[in-house]
Amino acid sequence: MPERGPNQHNRQHQTVFLNQRAYAFPRRPVVAICIDGCDPAYIKTGLAQNILPNIRRFLTQGFGAWADAVVPTFTNPNNLSIVTGSPPAVHGISGNYFLDPTTGQAVMMTDPGQLRSETLLARFSHSGAKVTVITAKEKLRRLLGHGLAAGICFSAEKAEDCTIPAHGIEDICQQIGRPQPDVYSAELSLFVLEAGLALLEQRRPDLMYLSLSDYVQHKHAPGSAEANAFYAALDRACGQLAEAGALVALTADHGMNAKPRVVFLQDMLNARYGPGQTRVICPITDPYVAHHGALGSCVRVYCTGTDRAAVRAVIASIPGVEAVYDTPAACEQFLLPPDREADLLVLGDKKTAIGAAERDHDLSELGDAPLRSHGGRAEQVVPFILSEPISEEYQRRAATVRLRNFDLFDYALNGARGM
């Protein structure tokens, strides 16, 4: 893969346009990190316990706020929103899993052909920028790396399989002195961070996007020993990236909450209307369900043989259900693509996960740990932190306009002072 584009002087005067936004070329490396599952409670607890000195410095000397993630608060739609600077109505990825209306089959949303927007990473790479993308899980690699003209894109999950033709790099495990981590481990995210630091120091990319795993957040509450150890390591990595000369920009795809109540909605609808009259799709579903059993706080319901309004009223009366939206309301409220939306979008409250039929969810690997998950509005608020201060214009904007996690590159490239 070629690494060089226009010379540095020319690139500093270029502007990249995508989805009605203009982005300035960075004058130094920008490292954007999506901390998967980073509920505000982890940051607040870490600050209170003095285990986040670098993030504290970013907040006092740079910029920090709370932003809203995309609903449904799942990994794929939010990561794609961050790297396109747009909501799912624009880029088309509205969940991890959806019902394809052309085939009637439920499929993973991991195929780049499902994307309806170029990514900012691809657009910059075509304009001569050196781009590096490292994901924790393979499910995101193809989406985030789609359209890259050059650069590096690989996942920690498949780090040993990296080749220069396919990923722009090889032998990454040897380079950082870490074995390929288990997908269900804190080490998966730490591998991403260590690889990112190594490549920042070795190759000085213009843009780097690091997408972590939420394994720790699904398994361990804020303030637990395991969560504290992970966030302390994350903080150290952020400090090292900043010391290496990067502007560090942090946000998350969603928060995380304990879900002591589980509603198996398909079973309830089958009991009311009979089998085959409705179909419940769980958009949290992906290849990695051991830590959440495909249970989140959002499902989609297709009313194949019943009256939509009647089903909506029944679902809305179930304890733990926060809201039920029909297609137009869901798309207007959450900026979702209408042709990929179900008859009904159902959100659970902070303490409730919603599933399909009980037989469809394997919770055996949770062990004695309580279910912790996401998907609803209770997991929408996420951190938004830059290691450098922002301009007065962007300070005014942050104070008056709703801040979204997909504003991250705008603030980092256009709003940060000295960029």
Secondary structure as UniProt FT lines:
FT   HELIX           8..11
FT   TURN            12..13
FT   STRAND          15..18
FT   TURN            19..20
FT   STRAND          21..24
FT   STRAND          30..34
FT   TURN            36..37
FT   HELIX           40..48
FT   TURN            49..50
FT   HELIX           53..61
FT   STRAND          63..68
FT   HELIX           75..84
FT   HELIX           88..91
FT   STRAND          97..99
FT   TURN            101..103
FT   STRAND          106..108
FT   HELIX           112..114
FT   HELIX           120..126
FT   TURN            127..128
FT   STRAND          131..135
FT   HELIX           138..144
FT   TURN            145..147
FT   STRAND          152..155
FT   TURN            157..158
FT   HELIX           159..161
FT   HELIX           164..167
FT   HELIX           172..176
FT   HELIX           187..203
FT   STRAND          207..211
FT   HELIX           215..219
FT   TURN            222..223
FT   HELIX           225..243
FT   TURN            244..245
FT   STRAND          247..251
FT   STRAND          257..258
FT   STRAND          261..264
FT   HELIX           265..273
FT   TURN            275..276
FT   STRAND          279..281
FT   TURN            283..284
FT   TURN            290..294
FT   STRAND          298..302
FT   HELIX           308..316
FT   TURN            319..320
FT   STRAND          321..326
FT   HELIX           327..334
FT   HELIX           338..340
FT   STRAND          344..348
FT   TURN            350..351
FT   STRAND          352..355
FT   HELIX           358..360
FT   HELIX           364..366
FT   TURN            367..368
FT   STRAND          372..373
FT   HELIX           377..379
FT   STRAND          381..386
FT   HELIX           392..400
FT   HELIX           405..407
FT   HELIX           408..410
FT   HELIX           411..415
FT   TURN            417..418
//
